[in-house]
Amino acid sequence: MLLKQLDYFIKVVEYRSFTKAAAAAYISQSAISQQIQALENSLGVQLLERHNRSFSLTSAGEYLYRHAPDLLESAAQLEAATTIVGQRQISHLTVGYLREYAGIDIARAVSTFNQHFPKIQINLRQGNHEELYDLLNDEKVDLIFSDQRRALSDEYINRKLVTTNLMILFSSHHPLASKKSVGRADLTDQACILIAPESQQKEEANYYR
């Protein structure tokens, strides 16, 4: 006896109409009629006495209608409890990364990771350097992907994934763009517009200096 068939049976009785019950269940009238017939065949008893355009409940139908809702409610509770138990087997890994890294590479990495470790759910957090460091300090993330902006802390395990050279980009119209090489002295008096949250302006300014 299928739970879905019981649900259809209850709808037919409550709506007093196969047509309205079918609409409520988002299936065709012929399909819901077939399901009720299959339910009767499974039980080996008649639940409905069909008349021209109406029906009435048999004694078996009355009995089933009184107890079926309780059975469906128990099944729903069992389903929810089973889902909760199953989800407890899933581990969560919260990963922070720089906003500048956002793109297809992150999506591909998460997709590949999920294929190899389906029982570990990845939660992503974006931020700038200081926001990510604060998240790590507050234990709101398990690991972060970031540039090295400060001395590495012994409180954490640090892994260098890649080492790159720094680059300075100039407009082709900038006076320094015509030089073959640029030294620190050339950059000392260059104007810079720094955009950063107020709470991080001092630290950002010190870094860029």
N, C-alpha and C positions, 0 to 999 in steps of 0.2 A: 504494500500500500504506500504509494508515493505521497510525500508531504505536499507537493505541488497539486496533486489531485484533490487532496483534502482542502487546500486553499480554494481551488476552483469550486468545489462542492459548497463550501460556506458562502462564497460569493453568489452562487446561483440561488441559494435559499434566501439570503439576505435581500437580494435585488428582486426576487420573485420573477426573474427573467433571465433566460440564457443570453439574450442579446445584450442586455445591460451588464451582466456579469462578464461577458466576453470583452466588452469595451473597457471595463474596469481592470481586467487582467491583460489588456493589450494583445489579445489573440482573437482569432475569428470565432464566429458562433459555432461553426461545424467542428472546430478544434476543441472547444470546451465541451461540446456534446460528446465527442469521442472520448475525452478524458473522464467524464462522469461515467460513461458506459464501461470504460476500462476499470474504473474503481469498483463498480458493481460486480464486474466479472471476477476481479481479484478477491473480493469479499465473498462472492457466491450468493449474494442476496440483492434484492431490489431495494433501492433507496428512494426512488421517485416513481410515482405513478403518473405517467404522461396522459394528458387529455389533449384536446384539439390544440389550443394555444396556451395551455396552462399545465400545471402539475401540482401534485400534493405529495407530502412526505409519507412514506410507509413508517411503520413502527421502528424498523431498523434505521431508517433515515432520521427519524426524530432522535433516536438514541445517539447516533453518530454526530448529529448537529449539536447536541448538548455538550459532548465531550471533546469534539475535534478542536475547538479553540484552545483549550488547555494544553492539548498535545502540541499544537503549533507553537504556543508560547514557550513550552519546555524545550522544543527543538531550537527555537531562536536563542534561548539562553545558553543552550549547549553549544551552539555554533559560536556565539560571542565568547564564551569561556575558552573554547578550543583555540580560537584565534589569539586570545590573550596569551595562552600558554605557549603557542607557537612563536609569537613575537618575542617572548622572553628569551628565546634561543638565538635571537638576532643580536649581534653586537653592534654598537654604534661607534663610529670614529669621526670626530669633528676636526676638520682641517681648515686652517686659515691660509689665505694667500693674498698677495698684493693685488689691488684693483687693476694695476697695469698688466697683470698676467691674464686677466679675463679674456677668454676666447675659446676657440675650438680645441686647443691643446688640453685645457682643463677638462672639457667634456669628454674627450677621447681617453684621457688618463682614468677618469672615474669609470667610464664604460668598460675599459680593459680590466680595471681592478675588480669591478663587480662580476665579471666573467670568471675570474680566478678565485674570488672569495665571495660567493653569493650570500653568505650568512653575515657579512659585515656591511652595514649601511653607512654610507658616507654622507656626512652633513658638512656643507661648505659655508665658510664665513669670509667675507671680504673686508679689507681695511688698508690703511696706510701702514707705514713701518711701526709707528708708535702704537697705533690701535691694535695691531697684531701682537706686539710685545706685551701690551696690557692684558689682552685676552689670554695669552700664555701664562702670564703672572697670576691672573685670577683663576686659572685652571678652567677656562671656558672653552678652550680648544686643546686637542691632544698633540697637535704639531702644526707648524706653520712653514710656508714657503716664502722666503723674503730675501732681500738683499742684505748684505752685512753693513749695517749703519753704525754699529757700536762694537766695542770689544766683546768677544764671545763670552757668555756666562758659563761658569762651571756648574751652575745649577741644572743645566740642560745638556742633553746630548746633541752635539752639533755635527752636521754632515755637509760637506761642500759638494754640491751636485755639479757645479760648473764654475770656472773662473774666466772672467772676461776683462778686457781692457776698457777703461773709461773713454768716452767720446765727448767732444765738444762740437756742437753744430752752430755754424754761423750762416747768416744770410749771405748770398753771393755779393750783395752790395755793401757788406760790412768791411771796414778798413782792414781788419785782421784776416779776412778771407783771401787776400792776395799774397799773404806771407807764406813762405815755404814751411816754416815751423813757428809754433807758438809756445812761449814759456809762461811761467807763473807771473812774472812781472807784467806781461802783456794783459793779464786778466785781472790784475789788482783793482783797477779803477773802473772796470766795466759795470754799467748799471744792470741791476737785476730786479725783476718783479717777482716776489715770492708769494705764492698763494697757499695758505695753510690755515687750519683752525686756530683760533686765538690762543687756545691752551697749548699749542705746539709750535707757535711762531718762533719762540726763542730757540728751541732745540733745532728746528729746521734751519733757522738763520745760521746757527753755529756750524751745522753740517755743511751748508753750501759755502760758507766762508772758508 
